[in-house]
Amino acid sequence: MKHWTEGFDDDDADENLVRPYTITGGRTAPERDDLALITLVTAISEVSAEARRGLRRMQPEHRTIFALCKRPLAVAEVASALNLPVSVTKILIGDLIETGQLRARPPLAFAQAGGFPDIAILEAVRDGLRKL
């Protein structure tokens, strides 16, 4: 039986084999369930001194997310900018929300409508697409 590492040379080692697991501290799933691909995340501009010290102790990816989110970005955009899987990005974003450095909110269209679109509208769109 062949070991899964056979065929990899040390020079050709792909750091992505271990890296996501390492930067999340071994966590494989986000603790938050409110972070969708289109959830907007924004850095909180007035972070406490304690939160700033906490940011220095975090992974470089945490600091990169904080810097990227000076303007609102979707979770998917953050994952793309970091070139990391969305699940890993959600874990890192959750860490920053928990420490009070980021804020998450649904996209403006949902927030302005007071939540998600009416089911009747969604059904009408679905039916219209089916007729095409």
Protein Blocks (a to p, Z undefined) as FASTA:
>chain_A
ZZfkgoiafklpcfklmmmmmmnnopabdfbfkbcfklccdddfbacfklmmmmmmmcfk
lmmmmmmmmpccdfklmmmmnopafklmmmmmmmmmmnopaccdddfklmmnopacdfkl
mmmmmmmmmmZZ
